[in-house]
Amino acid sequence: MEFSIDRGAEHALAGAVSTDSLTLKPIGFIRTGKQVKFQALHQPAEGEAENNVLELLPGSNFEQALQDVAGFDRVWLLWWFHRNETWRPLVLPPRGPSKRRGVFATRSPHRPNPLGMTPVRLLGVKGRTLLLGPCDLVEGTPVFDVKPYVPAYDSFPEAKAGWIEEVDALTEAPARFAVEFSELAQAQVAWLREAWQVDFTARLVELLSRDPTPHRTRRIRKRASGALEIGCGAWRAEFSVDAATARVTVKALETGYPLRFLTREGYEAVPDREAQMAFLERWPEVAG
């Protein structure tokens, strides 16, 4: 099948809409408690209990706009990757082998216009507030629109998923590596969990058990010393890999920021700042 373009119609359409810029205004901002990207999975964790809140802005009659929304099980959120300032034509997805893909074949945030869309479970509507289930948005994400999720129109379970099908097949296979924690790492994990309610070990184990090789998007890198580390939001973990036994050992947890930054004026908004400072006081040997 061939398509032709009416150049006159094309120019007329371009003249009807400014091609330089379009104006979008947020209708609200979401509260998820997820301060860093590491806490927000690349797809919502539907199996986990999670409550999030989308607060629409006052003064625009959004209470009326939400009429009848409560009858839907799910809604689409259209939102902005507000922490991204650049885009790339080729990106490195976090899942699968270290291979770059065209950005339009991915859900990467590094887009010409960093728009995101997520189908999220609707738990309730109160005034101009939506109570939502699991989602992949960080705290304060601006939301541009809410649309109902209609299964008959929005679900195509037989549709091909391109390269993602290959990655899914690898993901569904048994984990390639067993992950264990040293005595020091176990003590650090327990202390963070009990004293500060900080626990990123589930995501850490998930990533390292699948593929512990260096990967920029998964924030796994080899240090100059030869040791391996993985970034976990505001935290890091040093680990080693025994390829012969397919075993990963997490040797120690570390803060994502050295003490000289955590105590500097202007760094008050660093995620888990107080927990990191207390961690460095307890384990000063990891201070940078």
CORZI-V121806 format. One record per residue. N is the residue number from 1. RES is the residue in three letters. PSI is psi in degrees with one decimal (* if undefined). OMEGA is omega in radians with two decimals (* if undefined). BURIAL is 1 if it has 9 or more other ideal C-beta (glycine too) atoms within 8 Angstrom, else 0. Layout:
BEGIN
n->N res->RES psi->PSI omega->OMEGA burial->BURIAL
n->N res->RES psi->PSI omega->OMEGA burial->BURIAL
END
This chain:
BEGIN
n->1 res->MET psi->133.8 omega->3.14 burial->0
n->2 res->GLU psi->148.7 omega->3.12 burial->0
n->3 res->PHE psi->138.3 omega->3.07 burial->0
n->4 res->SER psi->153.7 omega->-3.11 burial->0
n->5 res->ILE psi->125.5 omega->3.05 burial->0
n->6 res->ASP psi->105.1 omega->-3.05 burial->0
n->7 res->ARG psi->-33.8 omega->3.11 burial->0
n->8 res->GLY psi->-44.1 omega->3.12 burial->0
n->9 res->ALA psi->-36.7 omega->-3.14 burial->0
n->10 res->GLU psi->-46.0 omega->-3.13 burial->1
n->11 res->HIS psi->-35.3 omega->3.12 burial->0
n->12 res->ALA psi->-40.8 omega->3.13 burial->0
n->13 res->LEU psi->-42.2 omega->3.13 burial->0
n->14 res->ALA psi->-34.7 omega->-3.14 burial->0
n->15 res->GLY psi->-24.2 omega->-3.12 burial->0
n->16 res->ALA psi->-25.4 omega->-3.11 burial->0
n->17 res->VAL psi->131.3 omega->3.09 burial->0
n->18 res->SER psi->125.7 omega->-3.14 burial->0
n->19 res->THR psi->-4.3 omega->-3.13 burial->0
n->20 res->ASP psi->-43.1 omega->-3.11 burial->0
n->21 res->SER psi->154.3 omega->3.04 burial->0
n->22 res->LEU psi->147.7 omega->-3.09 burial->0
n->23 res->THR psi->123.6 omega->3.04 burial->0
n->24 res->LEU psi->140.3 omega->3.11 burial->0
n->25 res->LYS psi->134.3 omega->3.10 burial->0
n->26 res->PRO psi->143.6 omega->3.02 burial->1
n->27 res->ILE psi->-10.9 omega->3.14 burial->1
n->28 res->GLY psi->179.5 omega->-3.12 burial->1
n->29 res->PHE psi->144.4 omega->-3.05 burial->1
n->30 res->ILE psi->145.0 omega->3.06 burial->1
n->31 res->ARG psi->114.9 omega->-3.14 burial->1
n->32 res->THR psi->-16.0 omega->-3.07 burial->1
n->33 res->GLY psi->0.0 omega->3.14 burial->0
n->34 res->LYS psi->105.5 omega->-3.04 burial->1
n->35 res->GLN psi->-23.6 omega->-3.09 burial->1
n->36 res->VAL psi->156.6 omega->-3.07 burial->1
n->37 res->LYS psi->-32.1 omega->-3.11 burial->0
n->38 res->PHE psi->-30.3 omega->-3.13 burial->1
n->39 res->GLN psi->-19.8 omega->-3.11 burial->1
n->40 res->ALA psi->106.9 omega->-3.13 burial->1
n->41 res->LEU psi->159.5 omega->-3.09 burial->0
n->42 res->HIS psi->-17.0 omega->2.95 burial->0
n->43 res->GLN psi->147.8 omega->-3.13 burial->0
n->44 res->PRO psi->140.4 omega->3.13 burial->1
n->45 res->ALA psi->87.3 omega->-3.01 burial->0
n->46 res->GLU psi->-24.4 omega->-3.09 burial->0
n->47 res->GLY psi->-6.2 omega->-3.09 burial->0
n->48 res->GLU psi->148.4 omega->3.07 burial->0
n->49 res->ALA psi->121.5 omega->-3.08 burial->0
n->50 res->GLU psi->136.1 omega->3.13 burial->0
n->51 res->ASN psi->126.4 omega->3.12 burial->0
n->52 res->ASN psi->160.6 omega->-3.05 burial->1
n->53 res->VAL psi->128.0 omega->3.00 burial->1
n->54 res->LEU psi->115.0 omega->3.14 burial->1
n->55 res->GLU psi->115.8 omega->3.08 burial->1
n->56 res->LEU psi->151.8 omega->-3.04 burial->1
n->57 res->LEU psi->150.4 omega->3.12 burial->1
n->58 res->PRO psi->164.6 omega->3.00 burial->0
n->59 res->GLY psi->8.6 omega->-3.13 burial->0
n->60 res->SER psi->13.3 omega->3.12 burial->0
n->61 res->ASN psi->30.4 omega->-3.13 burial->0
n->62 res->PHE psi->-20.7 omega->3.05 burial->1
n->63 res->GLU psi->-43.0 omega->3.11 burial->0
n->64 res->GLN psi->-36.3 omega->-3.14 burial->0
n->65 res->ALA psi->-23.9 omega->3.14 burial->0
n->66 res->LEU psi->0.5 omega->3.12 burial->1
n->67 res->GLN psi->133.0 omega->3.11 burial->0
n->68 res->ASP psi->-6.0 omega->3.14 burial->0
n->69 res->VAL psi->-32.0 omega->-3.07 burial->1
n->70 res->ALA psi->-16.4 omega->-3.14 burial->0
n->71 res->GLY psi->-4.6 omega->-3.13 burial->0
n->72 res->PHE psi->144.8 omega->3.10 burial->1
n->73 res->ASP psi->-30.3 omega->-3.09 burial->0
n->74 res->ARG psi->156.4 omega->3.03 burial->1
n->75 res->VAL psi->154.2 omega->3.00 burial->1
n->76 res->TRP psi->135.1 omega->2.98 burial->1
n->77 res->LEU psi->129.3 omega->3.01 burial->1
n->78 res->LEU psi->123.5 omega->-2.94 burial->1
n->79 res->TRP psi->179.8 omega->-3.01 burial->1
n->80 res->TRP psi->131.3 omega->3.02 burial->1
n->81 res->PHE psi->80.9 omega->-2.94 burial->1
n->82 res->HIS psi->-8.8 omega->3.12 burial->0
n->83 res->ARG psi->3.0 omega->3.14 burial->0
n->84 res->ASN psi->136.7 omega->-3.11 burial->1
n->85 res->GLU psi->-10.1 omega->-3.12 burial->0
n->86 res->THR psi->167.8 omega->3.07 burial->0
n->87 res->TRP psi->161.4 omega->-3.13 burial->1
n->88 res->ARG psi->136.5 omega->3.10 burial->0
n->89 res->PRO psi->-30.6 omega->3.07 burial->0
n->90 res->LEU psi->131.6 omega->-3.09 burial->0
n->91 res->VAL psi->162.3 omega->3.13 burial->1
n->92 res->LEU psi->100.2 omega->-3.12 burial->1
n->93 res->PRO psi->148.9 omega->-3.13 burial->1
n->94 res->PRO psi->-24.7 omega->-3.13 burial->0
n->95 res->ARG psi->148.7 omega->3.03 burial->0
n->96 res->GLY psi->-174.0 omega->-3.11 burial->0
n->97 res->PRO psi->164.8 omega->-3.12 burial->0
n->98 res->SER psi->82.7 omega->-3.10 burial->0
n->99 res->LYS psi->129.9 omega->-3.13 burial->0
n->100 res->ARG psi->144.3 omega->-3.14 burial->0
n->101 res->ARG psi->156.9 omega->3.03 burial->1
n->102 res->GLY psi->134.8 omega->-3.02 burial->0
n->103 res->VAL psi->-31.8 omega->-3.12 burial->1
n->104 res->PHE psi->-6.8 omega->3.05 burial->0
n->105 res->ALA psi->14.3 omega->-3.11 burial->0
n->106 res->THR psi->174.6 omega->3.02 burial->1
n->107 res->ARG psi->20.6 omega->-3.08 burial->0
n->108 res->SER psi->144.9 omega->3.06 burial->1
n->109 res->PRO psi->-13.3 omega->-3.07 burial->0
n->110 res->HIS psi->74.8 omega->-3.01 burial->1
n->111 res->ARG psi->158.4 omega->3.09 burial->1
n->112 res->PRO psi->-44.0 omega->2.96 burial->0
n->113 res->ASN psi->107.1 omega->-2.97 burial->0
n->114 res->PRO psi->64.0 omega->3.10 burial->1
n->115 res->LEU psi->140.0 omega->3.06 burial->1
n->116 res->GLY psi->156.7 omega->3.07 burial->1
n->117 res->MET psi->137.8 omega->-3.07 burial->0
n->118 res->THR psi->128.9 omega->2.97 burial->1
n->119 res->PRO psi->122.4 omega->-3.03 burial->1
n->120 res->VAL psi->146.0 omega->-3.13 burial->1
n->121 res->ARG psi->132.7 omega->3.12 burial->1
n->122 res->LEU psi->118.2 omega->-3.11 burial->1
n->123 res->LEU psi->-22.2 omega->-3.14 burial->0
n->124 res->GLY psi->164.8 omega->3.11 burial->0
n->125 res->VAL psi->127.5 omega->3.10 burial->1
n->126 res->LYS psi->107.9 omega->-3.11 burial->0
n->127 res->GLY psi->-117.6 omega->3.08 burial->0
n->128 res->ARG psi->26.6 omega->3.13 burial->1
n->129 res->THR psi->132.5 omega->3.07 burial->1
n->130 res->LEU psi->129.6 omega->3.06 burial->1
n->131 res->LEU psi->123.1 omega->-2.98 burial->1
n->132 res->LEU psi->156.0 omega->3.07 burial->1
n->133 res->GLY psi->-152.6 omega->-3.09 burial->1
n->134 res->PRO psi->139.6 omega->3.08 burial->1
n->135 res->CYS psi->168.8 omega->-3.07 burial->1
n->136 res->ASP psi->29.8 omega->-3.11 burial->1
n->137 res->LEU psi->143.9 omega->3.08 burial->1
n->138 res->VAL psi->166.8 omega->-3.12 burial->1
n->139 res->GLU psi->132.3 omega->3.05 burial->1
n->140 res->GLY psi->9.7 omega->3.13 burial->0
n->141 res->THR psi->128.5 omega->3.08 burial->1
n->142 res->PRO psi->134.6 omega->-3.14 burial->1
n->143 res->VAL psi->133.3 omega->-3.09 burial->1
n->144 res->PHE psi->-28.2 omega->-3.06 burial->1
n->145 res->ASP psi->155.6 omega->3.04 burial->0
n->146 res->VAL psi->126.4 omega->3.13 burial->1
n->147 res->LYS psi->146.7 omega->3.12 burial->0
n->148 res->PRO psi->141.4 omega->3.02 burial->0
n->149 res->TYR psi->118.7 omega->-3.11 burial->1
n->150 res->VAL psi->105.9 omega->-3.03 burial->0
n->151 res->PRO psi->-38.8 omega->-3.08 burial->0
n->152 res->ALA psi->-26.3 omega->-3.09 burial->0
n->153 res->TYR psi->-28.9 omega->-2.99 burial->0
n->154 res->ASP psi->-4.8 omega->-3.08 burial->0
n->155 res->SER psi->124.7 omega->3.11 burial->0
n->156 res->PHE psi->74.8 omega->-3.01 burial->0
n->157 res->PRO psi->-20.8 omega->-3.13 burial->0
n->158 res->GLU psi->-2.4 omega->-3.09 burial->0
n->159 res->ALA psi->143.9 omega->3.11 burial->0
n->160 res->LYS psi->146.6 omega->-3.10 burial->0
n->161 res->ALA psi->22.4 omega->3.04 burial->0
n->162 res->GLY psi->-137.7 omega->-3.08 burial->0
n->163 res->TRP psi->-20.8 omega->-3.12 burial->1
n->164 res->ILE psi->-29.6 omega->3.10 burial->0
n->165 res->GLU psi->-38.9 omega->3.11 burial->1
n->166 res->GLU psi->-43.1 omega->-3.14 burial->0
n->167 res->VAL psi->-40.0 omega->3.12 burial->1
n->168 res->ASP psi->-37.7 omega->3.12 burial->1
n->169 res->ALA psi->-39.5 omega->3.09 burial->0
n->170 res->LEU psi->-38.5 omega->-3.11 burial->1
n->171 res->THR psi->-36.0 omega->-3.12 burial->0
n->172 res->GLU psi->-16.5 omega->3.09 burial->0
n->173 res->ALA psi->157.5 omega->3.12 burial->0
n->174 res->PRO psi->146.9 omega->3.12 burial->0
n->175 res->ALA psi->140.3 omega->-3.06 burial->0
n->176 res->ARG psi->-24.8 omega->-3.05 burial->0
n->177 res->PHE psi->143.4 omega->2.98 burial->1
n->178 res->ALA psi->137.4 omega->-3.11 burial->0
n->179 res->VAL psi->128.1 omega->3.09 burial->1
n->180 res->GLU psi->160.2 omega->-3.12 burial->0
n->181 res->PHE psi->137.2 omega->3.06 burial->1
n->182 res->SER psi->168.8 omega->3.12 burial->1
n->183 res->GLU psi->-41.7 omega->3.12 burial->0
n->184 res->LEU psi->-47.0 omega->-3.14 burial->0
n->185 res->ALA psi->-38.8 omega->3.10 burial->1
n->186 res->GLN psi->-42.6 omega->3.13 burial->1
n->187 res->ALA psi->-40.0 omega->3.13 burial->0
n->188 res->GLN psi->-41.7 omega->3.11 burial->1
n->189 res->VAL psi->-47.2 omega->-3.12 burial->1
n->190 res->ALA psi->-42.3 omega->-3.12 burial->0
n->191 res->TRP psi->-44.6 omega->3.13 burial->1
n->192 res->LEU psi->-41.4 omega->-3.12 burial->1
n->193 res->ARG psi->-45.8 omega->-3.04 burial->1
n->194 res->GLU psi->-38.3 omega->-3.05 burial->0
n->195 res->ALA psi->-28.4 omega->-3.00 burial->0
n->196 res->TRP psi->1.6 omega->-3.11 burial->1
n->197 res->GLN psi->37.8 omega->3.07 burial->0
n->198 res->VAL psi->120.7 omega->-3.13 burial->1
n->199 res->ASP psi->108.8 omega->3.14 burial->0
n->200 res->PHE psi->16.5 omega->-3.02 burial->1
n->201 res->THR psi->-32.5 omega->-3.12 burial->0
n->202 res->ALA psi->-47.2 omega->3.12 burial->0
n->203 res->ARG psi->-37.9 omega->3.12 burial->1
n->204 res->LEU psi->-48.9 omega->-3.14 burial->1
n->205 res->VAL psi->-40.0 omega->3.13 burial->1
n->206 res->GLU psi->-46.4 omega->-3.10 burial->0
n->207 res->LEU psi->-46.2 omega->-3.06 burial->1
n->208 res->LEU psi->-29.8 omega->-3.13 burial->1
n->209 res->SER psi->-24.1 omega->-3.14 burial->1
n->210 res->ARG psi->-50.1 omega->-3.07 burial->1
n->211 res->ASP psi->102.9 omega->-3.10 burial->0
n->212 res->PRO psi->10.6 omega->-3.12 burial->1
n->213 res->THR psi->153.6 omega->-3.13 burial->0
n->214 res->PRO psi->135.3 omega->-3.07 burial->0
n->215 res->HIS psi->120.2 omega->-3.02 burial->1
n->216 res->ARG psi->-47.7 omega->-3.08 burial->0
n->217 res->THR psi->-34.4 omega->3.09 burial->0
n->218 res->ARG psi->0.9 omega->3.09 burial->1
n->219 res->ARG psi->39.3 omega->3.04 burial->1
n->220 res->ILE psi->126.8 omega->-3.13 burial->1
n->221 res->ARG psi->161.1 omega->3.07 burial->0
n->222 res->LYS psi->128.9 omega->3.13 burial->0
n->223 res->ARG psi->167.2 omega->3.12 burial->0
n->224 res->ALA psi->-29.5 omega->3.13 burial->0
n->225 res->SER psi->-12.2 omega->-3.08 burial->0
n->226 res->GLY psi->-14.1 omega->3.11 burial->0
n->227 res->ALA psi->158.1 omega->3.12 burial->1
n->228 res->LEU psi->147.3 omega->3.07 burial->1
n->229 res->GLU psi->156.3 omega->3.05 burial->1
n->230 res->ILE psi->135.1 omega->3.08 burial->1
n->231 res->GLY psi->133.8 omega->-3.10 burial->1
n->232 res->CYS psi->72.0 omega->-3.08 burial->1
n->233 res->GLY psi->-119.8 omega->-3.14 burial->1
n->234 res->ALA psi->6.1 omega->-3.06 burial->1
n->235 res->TRP psi->167.5 omega->3.07 burial->1
n->236 res->ARG psi->162.2 omega->3.05 burial->1
n->237 res->ALA psi->133.4 omega->3.04 burial->1
n->238 res->GLU psi->136.1 omega->-3.11 burial->1
n->239 res->PHE psi->165.5 omega->3.08 burial->1
n->240 res->SER psi->159.5 omega->-3.11 burial->1
n->241 res->VAL psi->128.4 omega->3.01 burial->1
n->242 res->ASP psi->98.8 omega->-3.07 burial->1
n->243 res->ALA psi->-31.2 omega->-3.09 burial->0
n->244 res->ALA psi->-36.1 omega->-3.12 burial->0
n->245 res->THR psi->2.5 omega->-3.11 burial->0
n->246 res->ALA psi->52.2 omega->-3.09 burial->0
n->247 res->ARG psi->133.5 omega->3.06 burial->1
n->248 res->VAL psi->130.8 omega->3.11 burial->1
n->249 res->THR psi->117.9 omega->3.05 burial->1
n->250 res->VAL psi->113.5 omega->-3.03 burial->1
n->251 res->LYS psi->-40.9 omega->-3.09 burial->1
n->252 res->ALA psi->152.9 omega->2.99 burial->1
n->253 res->LEU psi->153.1 omega->3.14 burial->1
n->254 res->GLU psi->160.6 omega->3.06 burial->1
n->255 res->THR psi->152.9 omega->3.11 burial->1
n->256 res->GLY psi->-16.7 omega->-3.13 burial->1
n->257 res->TYR psi->140.6 omega->3.06 burial->1
n->258 res->PRO psi->160.8 omega->-3.07 burial->0
n->259 res->LEU psi->-34.6 omega->-3.09 burial->1
n->260 res->ARG psi->-25.0 omega->3.07 burial->0
n->261 res->PHE psi->-40.5 omega->-3.09 burial->1
n->262 res->LEU psi->-29.6 omega->-3.12 burial->1
n->263 res->THR psi->2.1 omega->-3.09 burial->0
n->264 res->ARG psi->142.9 omega->3.09 burial->0
n->265 res->GLU psi->137.3 omega->-3.12 burial->0
n->266 res->GLY psi->-7.2 omega->3.14 burial->0
n->267 res->TYR psi->19.5 omega->-3.08 burial->1
n->268 res->GLU psi->-25.3 omega->-3.07 burial->0
n->269 res->ALA psi->5.0 omega->3.11 burial->0
n->270 res->VAL psi->129.2 omega->-3.14 burial->1
n->271 res->PRO psi->139.9 omega->3.11 burial->0
n->272 res->ASP psi->33.4 omega->-3.06 burial->1
n->273 res->ARG psi->-49.4 omega->-3.11 burial->1
n->274 res->GLU psi->-38.5 omega->3.11 burial->0
n->275 res->ALA psi->-39.0 omega->3.12 burial->1
n->276 res->GLN psi->-40.3 omega->3.13 burial->1
n->277 res->MET psi->-41.3 omega->3.10 burial->1
n->278 res->ALA psi->-36.6 omega->3.10 burial->1
n->279 res->PHE psi->-44.6 omega->-3.13 burial->1
n->280 res->LEU psi->-28.7 omega->3.07 burial->1
n->281 res->GLU psi->-35.7 omega->-3.13 burial->0
n->282 res->ARG psi->-37.2 omega->3.13 burial->0
n->283 res->TRP psi->71.7 omega->-3.06 burial->0
n->284 res->PRO psi->-17.6 omega->-3.09 burial->0
n->285 res->GLU psi->-16.8 omega->-3.13 burial->0
n->286 res->VAL psi->2.1 omega->-3.12 burial->1
n->287 res->ALA psi->136.8 omega->3.12 burial->0
n->288 res->GLY psi->* omega->* burial->0
END
